[in-house]
Amino acid sequence: MAAKKLKAPQPGKWTFREAVLSFIPGNRVYRSMRSRKARTGVMFILPFIIGFLVFMVRPLFQSLSMSLSSVQLKSGEGYSQTFVGFQNYRYALSVDPYFNQYLVEEVGRMAVNVLATLALSFVVAVLLNQEFKGRTLARAIFFLPVILSSGVLPGIESQNEFYNMMQGISQEVANASGVNLSAALQNLLSVSGVGGGVFKVLFQMIDSIYDIVMASGIQIIVFLTGFAAISPSLYEAADVEGCTGWEAFWKITFPMVSPLLLVNCIYTIIDFFMKNDNRVMERINDVMYSQFRFGESAAMSWIYFGIALLFIGVSSFIISKGVHYYEE
């Protein structure tokens, strides 16, 4: 009996069996274009996988063990653990006076900032994708916040005395004048009958514009990469068919870069969850380093981690419904 030939993966279909065969030489699936791209992608993330297995797996399980135990420090002997089950989780959710409040506030702020960051980065990427003089300089300027926020600028903001002095003077001038433009405009709109909830979100975005711009550099680069990968022949065919630029944008550009919208959404959520000014992170560090309650802080960390995964899962499910995948 002739051996059954393996078929190459069909466009839009990718089973677990085909995923495994794509890394085993000597079959048709292994030689397909999609398998070669999959292997290339794995090679790119291989250093991270190795680093995670070597440096992160053990601390991860130690943190989980601490979250289920009462941790006591011993002079000259390290620490001891006593299993207490989910007592630390009950403390974090029902006893700690700040954790739940900070958690709700940060998740709400993160949801608003993620939407604003995705919208801003997409619009800026569309503008930077156009042909104009000084485009390279403009792209460098929009990517500059990524370099500054990697450690230099936060250090300046937190340690520079001149910066702190100027910030204090600005706050004092605002208090002395008694005028808060953002609050005054928000009150005016609420009195006029305009929906307060909508404008509350909008003004929250305005107040967070600094953080949003600082966090949008990577997303802009990702969108620009997607725009560059679109074949010019698609736009030429659309032009021949009489499509306007607006129609070409919604029929070609947006569907082709929609998978990157999901990538940027996941990245942005993780980025905002790990912000230095995150009050939940500050509370976890305070419980750990000031109160030396290692078990409770570990439980808070795992609760925060679970909520982050849940938010990523829900966002991915919603966005994936509108994502279009194209196979070569």
Steps between C-alpha positions, in 0.01 A plus 500: 500500500634839402583731784247774553639836396484789744325802364634846546298709746202668341468878517333602823541152656780395732455190714720384788625211285610734223665731755710207624581376148621847403808438720567143383699476171403263224132578445300731282376715785861573602576638151201735485544877515291525815720248681815687402351820639402318820854368549645845436269648760599238755868575438435868572334429836731211593727722720196611697379141539841389627524798735151431636577132565835575663422811704122531543345156550647436846411845645153462349430179691663641814265799485200268456616295799537815711152617407361183660720518810574711803858622457706574808848654492769332708817680599795344319285216364300662224129433536254222581165422338184358656221394266181701564305437179313798358519709818735752337260542208211565740714761675577675171138506381309559825735632770756730337348851496661618176561208264147465359461876459829537317425194290170638370647844437804371311302257285262780400785739428682232305194427283467868405872542436521184286220621271655846474849360435381268224302779333784753525770259381289388203423857390863610540620192309263580213635857487864389519440248222433782253771639274625840621829676566653426836305177547802319652550780753131496589511125558806538723325771703196280564723207600712717731261459799568124495871565558437765764243292691736201513656638817656841437191721516335329800826548689508869408139545606547332836850623593554832327456777760452771238225297332327444835532868588348611168221249538428633851498859375260408221266334747514797737419743217202287400378490859553875550308590186214275601446403137511141381422510130435128471262492797332828401431382145374167627260674741380732223419207271324311777281804581412538131347151501774316313552141616733514798624142470630544148680823577643355817675237289611761246647725766670203659668440164599867482646493848696185406623628162860507624491130596316410179755671273791352695352150462414513128847477338520122465143478369575762234801298381293181486226667294758654267651155445156370407442785255837432335408133451191581292565439132474818285329290231187488718472878496575508128220252431264700722590819315430333166160390632421860594529474879553819692773535762239468777363177351851359450578574865201304634514221240877446486704685763295439811421129433865428416634651824214377721708205636749755631217673684469187713877487557512865606199457727666217693829689521329820619300321769813335639692828480238691698464223757875527569523881523724647770224732622250215530337527844438126518869431449585763760261336749651156437851638555387681815351182649818310414780741591337717768279249680703189413183304420647291222215251477234770467703696244551184294124435506436858385747451218327183381158665517632789295662259257174306462302816431758604240467162325121524514505849350737386226280199425178703477665771288656242268166320457320824411766635264561163330142508372591791274847381399557391140778256418639469148707207378755522221 
